[in-house]
Amino acid sequence: MWTRFVLPVLLTLFFLVPRVQPKQKENIMNPEEGIPPYLYGDTKWADSVLQTMSPEERIGQLFMVAAYSKPDSDPAQVEDLITKYFIGGVIFMQGEPSRQAIFTNVYQSISRVPLMIGQDAEWGLSMRVDSTIVFPREIMLGAIQDNNLIYEFGKEMARECKRIGVNVSFSPVVDINSNALNPVIGDRSFGEDKLNVSEKGIMYMRGLQDGGVLACAKHFPGHGDTDKDSHKTLPTVNASRARLDSVELYPFQKIIDAGVGSVMVAHLNIPSLDSNVNLPSTLSKKIVTGLLKINMGFKGLSFTDALNMKGVTDYYPAGEADVRALLAGNDILLFPGDVAGAVTKIKDAIQLGIITQQEIDARVRKILQVKFWLGLSDRQHIEIAGLYDDLNNGSALLLKQELCENAITVVQNKENLIPIRNLDGSSFASVAVGAAEQTPFQKMLSNYAGITHFQISKDATNKEFENLKNILLHYDTIFVAVHNMSRSPAANFGVTQNTRNFIKLLFTTRLKVVITVFGSPYALDYFDEADWVVEAYNEDAVTQQVAAQILFGGLSSKG
């Protein structure tokens, strides 16, 4: 009903609001090493638009504000920011696909200069919107040996982003997760190996940018070695400069050299890079300009991480933080806490000569070059019809299956028991710890052999686990699947002490115990005595089905 009455109005607005006249996007040269592709584009459109913009419009281009497309979301607030402050972009947070597309059409229709539309889509649109495919997270992708699949994943992410009107994906994460207790990166990272993180980050980035979506490497200069969450506080990284150069900065340098279009700067306190107390890296000129832009040669767009995060707001109020972020060398202010206050502070800084108009103009020109490269000079209305089918099409689902098949890892395999070949004379049982009913993993196992299935709560008592153990003694081979896990190191990744006690108890028997972990690989430490272990990374139904097939040889283990 809402769509029936509002869409005709939106279409009318789309064609009536005065806008910058579009020009056809021209072919661009292949980028050289270290140069983002949009810097090779024709600059006529960017130059002509810049000349028509007022000082207020130029300041507005520096902001990318948050928008939501949940059922109770009201687009009026963002519309107001577009019309009053001429903001340059929107980052969509939680919501629903068709509503997001409708809101995007509205926002683009009322903006004189086309908007950059961003989204956190590290493992796909499902990171923020419902009813879309949940692809594997980077920790699972990190186990894939064929990096061409990572490129294909990036290309598919670009297709889905463009279909919903998103042209900036805040991915890939190229943090090296060197701290297993990291509460905010963890499975968002490709892992602990700098070469693997770099190679996969580059392939993901190339897939996105070859698909016409701007990639953003994050979280510079490296959020992997922290035990604090910058959403909640300002983490301190005490690594030496030599360590940073050889580890944390390594993937960023590689992806910069490969031509990544943008970088997101994190809110981190790093004394070896800037000794100012409680100064987030986002607001440090030594880090943003000195390290990122001069020392590392980055020529693309630099985004701040969200300026409403406690890593900034605990020490710098809205408005002041925005000015400091610009002084540090950032180009785009993401998720500002107070646009009106920030605009006033920036105007004051220009008036006082703290920031020059030339510095503002240089940023705006680069932003407009990106918009031209993204094809935004030729505005396209997002078609709502068929959106869900397009975002969940067969080729995308097939890619998800292929990624899972290539990632699941046989970690321990004594005497090559896996895949199970000898079915004659064997008796099998499976236990789904943390499940209340038969799982997709158990159902798939039944396609290969006669298996008796059990489920038990991960919070069951030791006595309940012991009773189950006594029943299992009637079988030869037991498939123990650990479900209902957690991403949190503080929660032991969801593996309860009683679960660990139960599995150790099974190890004391004559049983062949095959463990499949449907969660974080960091939880493998709890099963280091096991002779047979499979790491499956998540408990998505597709993952469970693939893991079961690997155990019986229906698919080979490639991760």
N, C-alpha and C positions, 0 to 999 in steps of 0.2 A: 504493500500500500504506500509506504514511504517513497519507494523508488518510482512508483507510477506517477505521483504528482510532482516530485522534485526533479526528476531527470529532464523533462522538457524545459524547465527553468534553467537548469545547468547548461543545457545545450545552447539556449538563447544567450546566456551570459558569455559562454565561450566565444561566440562570434561577435558580440557587441562591445565588449570591454576593449578600450584602446590598448594595443600591444605593439611591441617592436616587430617590424615587418620581417618575416622569415626570408632567409636565403637558402638556396640548395647547398647542402653539405658537400664539400669538395674532397677529392681524394687527397690523402696525406702521404708523405714519404715514410718509408720504414724507419723507425727510430734507431738511433745509434745507441751504443752502450751508455746507460746512465741517464738517458734523456726520455722523459715521459712522452708518449706519442702525441699528446695534444699540443706540445710546443713546436711540432712540425706542421701544424695546420695553418690554413690561411687566417690571417689576423684581421682582415677587413671588417668582418662582422663584429668582432670584439671591440675594435677601435671605434667603429661607428656607433655602437651602443653606448660605449663609455662616454663619448662626446655629448650624448643626449641626456646623460644622467645628472641630476642635481647632487650637491654634496650629501644631502640626507639619503638619497638613493644609493650612493656609493657606500656609505657606512652600512646601510641595510644589507648589502651583499655579503658582508662579513659574518652574518648570523645564520645558523642552521638550528631551528627551534623544534621542539618535540611536538608530535601529534599522535593521537590515538584513534583507533577505529573500532573500539568496543561498542556494544549495543547502546551504552549510555553516553557515548562520547559526543560532544557538541563541537562541530567544526568552527563555530563562531569566533572562538578565542584566537585560533590561528588565522582566520580570515582577517580579524582585526589587526594582527601583527603584520600581515601582508600589506594591507591598505594604508596603515598608519606609519609603519617603519620600513616598508619596502624590503623585507627580509629576503635573503638570497636562496634559502633552502629550508627543507623540512626533513627531520628524521622521524620515521614512523616507528612507534613502539608497539605495544600489544594491541591486537585487534583481529579483524576478520577480513578476508581478501576482498570481497565485493564492496564492502563498505570503505575499505582503504582506497580502492580504485575510484569509487565515486568521489570521495573526499579529495583525492589527487586531481581529478578533473575539475573540481570546484576551485581548488587552490591555484592550479595552473591558469584557469580562465580569468581570474581576477588579478593576476600578477602581470605587470607591464613587461618585466623581464622574466623569462622562463625560470622556473625554480629547479634547483638541484634537489632530487629526492633520494634520501639515504635510508639505509636500514641495516641493522645488525643481522646478517644472514650467514653466519659462520658455517652452520650445518644446514643451510637452506632457509627458506622463508618461515619454516616452522619454528625457528628461534623466537619469532615475534608474533606470527599470525597462525590461527588455527586452520584446520581443513586443508593442510598442505602436507607434502611428503616429508617425513622425518628421516633425513639422511644421517649417516654415521658422523660422529664428532671427530675432530682432528686427531685425537689420540688413537682412534681406530684406523683412520686413514693413514696414520704414521706407520702402521704395520704392513701396508701394501708395498710390494716389491716393484710393481710396474707403475712408474710415475706417470705414464701416459694416461692412466685412469684418473689421476688427480687433475690432469689437464681437462679431461672430459667432464669431470665433476664441476670444475670451474666454469666450463662452457655451458653446462646445464644450469648452473646457478645464474649465469648471465641471462639465459633465455627466460627463466622464471621471473627474475627481477624485472626485466624489460616488459614482460607481459603484464605485470601489475603496476608498471609505471615507475619502478625504482631504477635509478641510474648510478647510484653509488652504493657499493656493498662494503661495509666496514669489516673486511676480511681480506687476506688471511691473518690469523694470529701467528706471528713468528717469534713469540716468546719461547725460550727454552725452559721447559718445566724442570729445572734442576733441584727444586725443593718439593719433595713429596708431600709436605704439609701445606702447600700453597692452597689457600681456600677459594681463590677466584679464577685461577688459570686452569690447572689440572688437566682435565680431559679436553679443554679447548686448545691445547698445544699438540703439535705433532710429536712431541716427546722430549727426550733428554739429549739426543745426539744432534750437534749443531749442523752437521752435514745433511742429515736427513731432514731436519727442520727447514734448512735453506732450500734444498732441492724441491721439496714438496710445496713450500711457500711460493717459490718462483713458478712452478707449474700451475698452481691454483690461480695465481695472479694473471698469468698469461691466458688461461682459459677465460677468466672474467673479462680482461681487456680485449682479447680477440673477439669476444662476444659483444663488445660495445658498452661494457659497464666498467666504471672506474673502480679499481681495487684500492684497498687501504691497508697497508701493513701496520700492525699494532702489536704491543703497546710500547712504543719507543721510550727510553732506551733499553727496555727489557723488564717485564713484570714477573718473570718466571722464578726468581730466587727470593721470594717474599713469603712471609707467613701471616700477612695482614691483607685485608681487602680494601683497596682505595675508595670503594664506594662508601666505606664506613669510617675510615681513618686515613692518615698519611703514612704509608709504609716507608721504612728506611731500608735501603740496600747498602750494605757495608762493604761491598766488594771493592777491591783495588782497581785502579785504572787499567792495569795490565790484565787483570781477570776480565773486566768488562770488554776490553778490546778483543780478547781471544775467545770469549764465550758469548755473552749477551748481545754484543754489537755485531757479531759475525753474520747472523742471518739478515740483519737490517742492511748491512753493507752489500751483501750479495743481491738482495732483492732491489736495492736502489740501483746497483750496477746493471740489473736486468730491465730497468725502466718502469718500476712501479709508479703509478700515477699520484698516490698520496700516502701519507704516513700519519698515524694518530699518535700524539704525544701523551704519555701516561702521567698521572699524579704520583710521583715518587720523590722521596728525598734521598739524594745520592751524594754524600759528602765528598767522594773522590772526584766528582765532576763539578760540584758547586758547594762550597763550604757554608753558604748562608743557611742559618738554622731555620728549619720548618719551611723551606722554600720548595714547593712542588716543581718537578722538572718542567711541567707545563709553563711555568712562569719564569723560567731561567733562561736568560739570553745566552749564557755560556753553553747551555745544552741545546736549545732550539736553533739558535743562529750559529754559535761557535762550533758545536759538535756536528749537528745534523746537516746544516746547510753549507758550512765552510769546510770543515774537516772531512766530512763524508760525501760532500758534493751533491747533496740532494737538491734538485731544482723544481720538484713538484709541489703540490699543495700540502701544507701541514695543517691538520685538524687538531684542536685540543680534544682531550677526552672530555666527557660531559662536565660542564662547569657547575653543575648542581651537586656534585659528589663531595663527600665529607673530606676527601683528601685535599680539596681546595677551600671549601667553605668554612672549615674549622679555623682557618688562619686569615682568609681574605674575603671580605664581603663582596656580594654581587656588585658589579659595576667596576670596582677597583680591580677585581680579578680579571675582568675582560680587558681593561687597559693594559695591565701587566702582561697578559697573554700576547697581546699585539706587540708590545715593546720587546718581548722575548723573541718574536719573529714568526709567530703563528699566523696563518692566513684566514682560517675559519674558526669561529667561536661556536662550539657545539653545545647544545642544550643549556643556553644561558639562563641564570636564575631570574634575571630582571632585565628584559630587553630595553624598556624605557629608561631605566637608570643607567644602563651600560651606554646607550646612545648619548645620553647627556654627558657622561664622563668622557667618552671619546671625543665629543665636540669640544669639551673643555680642554682636553689634552692637545687637540689640534690648535685651538686658540692660543694656548700657552707655548706652542712650539715644541711640546714634548714628543708629539708625533706629527710628521709633516703630511700635507695633503698628497705630496708625491708618493709617499710610502703607502698611503691608502689606495691611491690610484693604481700603483703597481700590483697590489694584491687583487684589486677588482679586475684589472685587465687579465690577470692569470685565471681568475675564476671564470670570466667570460670565455676565455680560450677553451677551458675545460667544457663549458656548456656547449660551445660550438662543436667540439669533438664528439660530445655525447649525442649530437643531433638535435639539441633543444632549440636551435634556430628555426627548425621546421616542426612546429608543435603538432603532436599527435594525440587525439582523443583516445582514451583507453576504452576498449569495447568490453562491456560488462557481460554480455551474452557469451556463454561458453567458457567463462573464466576458470571455474572449478575443474572442468574437464581438461583444459589446457595445462593447468598447474599440476595435474595428477595423471598425465598421459602415460601410455604404455611404455614409451622409450625411457621416461624418467624412472618408472618403477623397475624396469629392467636394469638400468644403471645402478640403482640402489642394491639390487640383488647381486650384481657383479662386484660391487664394492665390498659387500659383506663376504662373498665367497673368497675374495682375494686378501681379506684382512684377518679373519679368524686364525688363531695361531695355536698349534700344538706345542706346548712349552716343555712338557716332560713326556717321554714315550719309551719306557723301559721295554727292551727286547722287541720294539716295534709292534706292540699289541694293537695300536691304532694304525690303520683301520681294522676293526674286528672282522676276522675272516672265518674263524673256526666256530661255526654255530652248532654243529652236531655235538650232542652231549653236554652242551653248556646251558646254564640257567641264568637268566638275567632279571634284575630288578632295577627300578629307577626311583630316586628320591628327589623331589622338588622342595628344597628348603626355602621357605618364605612364600610358598604358594598355597592357595586354599582349594584349588581345583586343578584338574589335569591341564598341563601347559602345552603350548605348541611344540616345544622340544620333546615332551613325552609322546605326544601324538605322532610325531614324525618318527621317533624311535620304533614305534610299533609297526611301521611299514617294513622294517627290516628283520624283526625277530619277535618271538613271543616274549613279552616283557610285562612283568607285574609292576604297577606304578603306585607310588606312595607320595603323599604331600604332608608337610609338617610346617608349622609356624617357626620362624627363626627365633621367636621368643618362647618356644616350648621349654619346659623344665628339663633338667638333666635326666630325671626319671623317665619322662616321655621319650626323650631321645634314646635312652638305654633300652626301653621296651621295643622301640623300632629296630634298634641294632640286633636284638635277639631274634626278631622276625627275619631280618636280612641274612642271618646265618644259614638259612635254608637255600640260599642261592650261591652262585659262583662269582658273578661279575655284577658290580653295583655302579650304576651311573648316578653320581651325586651332582645335582645342579644347584648352584647358589643363586637365588633370585632375590628380588626386592632389596637391592643394594642401594648405597648412597654415594653421592659424589664427594661427600665431606670427609676429609681426613680425621677431623675431630670426632666423627661418629664411627670411626674404624671402617669407613666405606660401607657401613651397613651390615658388617659381618659380626654377629653377636658372639659373646664368649661361649655361650652354650652350643652354638653352631660349630665353633672351633673344637670344643671338647668332644662333640659327637663325631666329627670327622677323624680326630686323633684316635678316638676309641675304635673306629673302623680299621685304622691302620694296624691295630694290635691283633687283628683277626687274620684268618687265611684268605680273606676276600680280596679280589682284584677290585680296587676302588678307583674309578675314573672320575675326576673332578672337572666340572665345566663351570667357569666363573662368568656369570652374566653381569659384569660390571667392571670397575676400575682394575687395571693391571697392577696397581699398587697394592691391591688386596692379595696378590699372589704370595706375598711374604707369609701369610697365615697358613699356606699350604705347601711350605717348602719341603716337607717330608714325603709328599705324594710322589708316586712313581708315574702316574698318568694325569696330566693336567692340560686342559684346553682353555685358552683365554678367548672369550667371545665379546667382551667390551660393553655390550648393552643387552637388554632383554627384549628388544623389538621382536615381533613375531617372525619376521624374515630371518633375523639373526639366529633365533632359536632353531628354526627349520634347517638352516644351513649347517649349524653346529652338529645337529643330529646326523645329517647326511655325511658329514666329515668322519664321524665316529665309525660309520659302517662302510666307508669307501664310496658312497654315492657321489661325493665330491672330494677332491683332493685338498689338503691343507696347503695354502700358499703364503700365509702371513708369517 
